[in-house]
Amino acid sequence: MPVTIIDVITILTQPAGSRLIVVKILTSEPGLYGLGCATFTQRFHAVHAAIERHLKPFLIGKEVDAIEDLWQTAMVNGYWRNGPVLNNAISGMDQALWDIKGKQAGMPVYQLLGGKCREAAATYVHADGASPAEVAENVQRYMAQDYRHVRCQIGGYGGRKPRITPPEGAKSGDYFDPRSYMRRTVKMFEHLRAAVGDEVELLHDVHERLTPADAIVFAKQLEPYNLFFLEDALAPEDNEWFRRMRQTSTTPIAMGELFNNPAEWLPLIEGRLIDFLRMHISQMGGITPARNVAAMAAMYGIRTAWHGPGDVSPVGHAANLHLDLWAPNFGIQEWCRFNELVYEIFPGTPEVRGGYMYPNDLPGLGIDVDEKLAARYPCEDEIINWTQARTPDGGPARP
């Protein structure tokens, strides 16, 4: 008898700062279920509704073996496709089905993908500070814990400064000065290289907060400091500018966490215009498309660096790790350093030791969830401020 889907449960929880969404697929085989990450922390209600009202009725009664067929048909079942809400819902389904497949086979998911190319995945962590000296101290603290890759920011995304004076009557928002941010960041990296040396790999996230022309100048300015990569220097809407950036700078470029649609990443791969793929596994639709794009990128010499902040659930981090262990073109894995409560709610959450993320070798994704404990930390509604970015004249900007 084929194993079928009998129920789909959406688990919403907020044990730390981010609202997390986890999909649990129950099957007709007693005790067999799978977990997947569908986290879109800023729009969790919309994803919840998409799962409960649309994806769940579509899945009930379907056979769990048909991962590829279910992904393809779910993606077009609403006709319009490649939007973040439905992509996140489908990602939760897809990861849960891979988790089930691994449990049925008695193997970790990385074995189903083709086996390990490495025993653990190198990670990078985040160092911020109000001054270059404070950032350097935080980098050195991570180096003492054997991290070899550190992302460095000064004053958060956009390098926010308190002295910004907008015009009278300007709207409220998260103000920043793009040109000041560029100057302060270049000075930060100059200080960092003098303070921490060349043996640690340094990264930086622009978070798409510059105009294309300024971003191209910025990438050139950072060349002397030998970054491991510069992340999200441009927005997806400005992909055509990557060609000019490539022509003028040797700074390695990482891109992709905002991508929904293959049409956004395929030209960058085919043109060899970036060096690292940064897609958010939930945003792009799960393990199935991530596996495909990683295989394609390998043929073009482009490496993976999957998105891994706190608004990727531990289930999503586990999915990232299985892809990291398998992919021959793995580059680096972002790591957010979950607190102990998260490990308690999600037993099997990947562990990082000496800067490396290790699998636990359990079947499937190797992670579970304590639903009762998760329910004690419900998601809270809020109007998010940091995505209401504004430039000094009060104009709206990308966050």
N, C-alpha and C positions, 0 to 999 in steps of 0.2 A: 504494500500500500504506500503511495506517495505521502510524504510529510507536507502538510499544508499549514497555512497561517490561520489561526483561530482568533487572534486578537492583537491589537496594537495599542500600547500604553504610552502616553507622553508624560515624562517626568520633568517637572520644572523645579529648580532649586537654585539657591544663591548662598552658598556657604562662605564665599569670599566677596569680592567686589562685583563680579560679573554674574548676570543671569544666565544660567545654563539650561539647555534643552537636550534631553536624552530620550531616544526612541527605544522602546522595548517591544520586540516582536515575539509573541507566544505561538507555539506550534502544536500540532496535533499529537506530537510525541511527548509524553509526560516528562516534565523537567527540562525540556529543550527550548531554549530561548536565546535571542541575540540582542545585543545593545549597539546603538549607533548614536553619533553626535549630530544634532540638528541645530546647534547653537547660533542664533543671530541675536545677540544680547540686547541690541537697541530696539528690536521689533519682535520680541518673544511671543507676544499675544498673537501676532499675525501668523507666525510659524505654527504655534499651537493649534490655531483654527484650521490651517491648511492640512495638518496631520489628521486631526480628529474628524473634520467634516468632508475632506476630499480624499486624502491618501488612504486612510483606514478603510473606508468602504471599498475602495479599489483593490486593496490587498486581501481582504478576508476571503478565504477559500483558495487562494493561489498557492501553487507549489513553491516551496522554499528553494528548491534546487536551481530554479531558472533565474539566476541573478542578472545575467546580461539582458534577457528578455524583459524582465520586470523593470530594469533601469530604462531601457529604450522605450517601453510602452508608457511608463509613468511620466517620462519626460515630455511626451507629446499628448498625454491624456487630457490635459487642459487646453490643448491646441497652442496657445501662447506659451513660450518657454524661455529658459535662460534668464529668469529673474531671481533675485536673492531669496525671496520667501519660499517659493516652491523648490528651488535648488536645495535649500537647507533641509526642507522636509524630505526630499528624495535622498539626500545624503544620509540622513538618519536611517532610512529604510535600507540603503545600500550597505552601509557599514554593519548594520544588524544582520543582514543576510550573509555577509562574509564571516561574521562571528559565528553564526549557526553552521555555515559550511565547514569551518575549521573544527568546531566541536563534533560534527558528524564524522569528520575524517580522523579525529583524535590528533590534530596537528595545529601548531600556530599558523596564523594567516600568512606569515612570511614564507612558510613552506609551500603553501598553495600557490604563491606568486612565483616560485622558482627557487626558493632557498636563500640562505643568508650569503651576502658578500662580505659581511663584517660582523663582529661579535657585539658591537655596541655602536651607538651613533654619537658623534661629537656634537656638543651643544654650545650655544652662546647665551649669555645672560645680559641684563640691562644695567648700565651704570649711568646715573644722572647726578646732577649737582647744581648748585647756584653759582659756582665759580670753577675755572679750570682746575684749581688745586683740589677742590672737593671731588670733582669727577675722577681725578688721578688717584686720590685716596681710595675711592670705591673700586676702581679698576684693580689697584694693588691688592685690595681685600679679596677680590675674586681670584686673582692670580695665586694668592696664598692657598686658595681652596682647589687649585689645579685646573681652573678654567683657563683655556688657551684662546678663547674668542669672547670678546666683550663688545656689546653695542653701547656707544657713548652718545649721550645727549647733554645739553646744558640748558636747564630751565624748561625741560619738556619739549614737546613738539612745537616747532616754530620759535623756540627760544624766547618765550614770553618775557616781556620787560615791563616793570611797573610804571615807567615814566611816559608811557604812551598817552598823548592828549588828543582825543578825537574831537571833531567839531561840536559846537553846541547843538544839542538836540539829537546827537547820534544815538543809534539803537544800542541796547546792551548786547553783550556777547563776549566771546573768548578772544580778546584782542592780541595781536602780535605784529611785529614789524619785520617783514621778510628780509630787507637789506641788512638790518641790524643783526638778525638771526644769522645770515651768511657770514658777516664779519666775526661775530663772536664764536661761531663754530670753527672757523678756520684757525682762530687764535687758540681755541681749546685743543685742537689736534696738534698744533705746534707745541703747546705745553705738554700734552700727553706723551708725544714721542720723546721729548727730552726727559720726562719723568719716569716713564715705564719701559723705554727702550723699544727695540724692534722685534723681540721674540713673541710678544702677544699680538694676536690678530685683532684689529680694531674695525668696528662697523659703525654705520650711522644711518638713521632713518629720516629722510626729508618729509615723509608723510604727505607728499604731493602739494606742499605749501608754497612752492615757488612758481613763478611764470616759467614757461619753457625756456625763454632766453636767459633768465637768471639761473635756472637749473643747469644749463649747459656751461655757463661761466663757473658755477659752484663746483661741478664735477672736475673742471680743469684746475681750480684753485686747490682742490684736495689731493691732487696727484702726488705732491712731495711726501705725503704722510702714509702712502702705501696701504690704503684701506683694503680690507678683505672684500667688502662690497659697500656700495652706496645704495640704500633701499628707497624705492618709490620716489625717485627723483622727479618723475613725471606722473601725471594722472592718466588713467586708461584713455581718456578723451584726447590725449596728446601723444598717442603712440607714435605718430609719424615723426615726431621730433627726436626719437631715439637714434635715428640714422645720423642726424647732425651731431648728437652727443658722442656717438661712436667715432665719428670722423675727427673730433676735436680733443678727445680725452681718452686716456688709458685706464681711468678709474673703473674697476669692475662694477657692473650694474645688476641689482636684484629687483625683480618686479613681479607683481601678480596678485597680491592679497585681495584686491577689489575686483578681480576678474570673475565674471559669470559665464561668459560665452567663449567657446573655442575660437571664434573669429577674433577675439582679443589677444590670445596668446600665440596662435599659429604663425602670424606674420613675424613676430619677434623671434620665434625659434628659427623659422626658415631663413630669415635675414641675418641670423647670428648677431642680433642687436643687443642682447642681454647675456648675462653670464650665469644667473641663478633664477630659478622659478620659485615664486613665493606664494603660490596659491593657498587659499584657505580651503581645506578639504571639504568642509561643510558648504562653503559658498559655491564650489565648482561641481558638487553633486556626489561626492563620496570617493571611495577607493577605486571604483571602476574607471572613471575618467582620469583620476590621478595616475593610475597604473599606465594608462595609454599614453598620457602626455609625457610621463617620465621616460617611457621607452622611446618615444619619438625624439625627445630632447637629447637623449644619449647619443643618437646618431649625428647630432649637430654640436657635440662637445659642450652642452649646457647642463649645469648641475642643479640638483634640487635643494631647496631651503624652505620647506613647508612652513606656513604661518603657525606659530605656536605660542600665542599670548595667553593671558588668563581667561579670555573669552573664547577659547577652545576648551571644551570640557575634557576631563581626564580620558573619556572614551575616545575623543578626537585625537588626543595626544598619543594614545595607544595605537590608533590607526596610522598616525604619522610615523611612529616608530617602526611598525611592520614594513611600511614602504621604505623607510630609511635603511633598514637592514638588508632588504632585497635589492634596491636600486644600485646598479653598477656605477651610476653617475650621481650618487649622493654627494652633497656638498657640506651642509651644516643643518642643524635643527635648532630652532628657537625654543627656549625653555623659560617658563614663567615662575618656577619655584613655588609650587603649591604649599599651602599650610597643612598642618597635621589633620585638621578637621576634614579637608578634602580627601586625604588618604583614608580616613576612617569611613567616609561616605562611599568612596569608590575603591574598595580593596582591589589590589592589582594595578593601581596607578603606577606608571613607569617610575623607576628610581634612577637618580643621577648620582654617580660616584666618580670623583676625580674628573669632572667635566664630561663624562660619558653617560648616555642614557642606555640602560640595560633592559632587555626583555625578561619576562619571568618564565617563558617557554610553556605556559599553559595552553590548552587548545583554544582556537579562535583568537580573539583579540586579547585574551588573558585578563580581562577586567570584569568586575561585577558592580552592583550598586545596592546599597542598603536603602530601600525605598522609605522605610519608616523614619530613618534618621534624616534622609534628604527632605522629607516633608516638614521637618521641624525648622527648615530654613527656606521659607517660601520666597519667591521672587517679588521684589518691591517695584512699584511703578515710580518713575521719575521722568522729568523733562531733562534731557541730557544737555549739559552746557558746553562741553568741550567740542562738540560737533557744530556749535554755533560760532564758528571762527569768523573774525573780522580783521581787516587791515586798519592801519592807523586813521584813515579817513572815514572809517565807519562802514566801508563797503563789505559785502559778504565774501567769504573766501572758503576754499576747500579745507576740510579739517585734517 
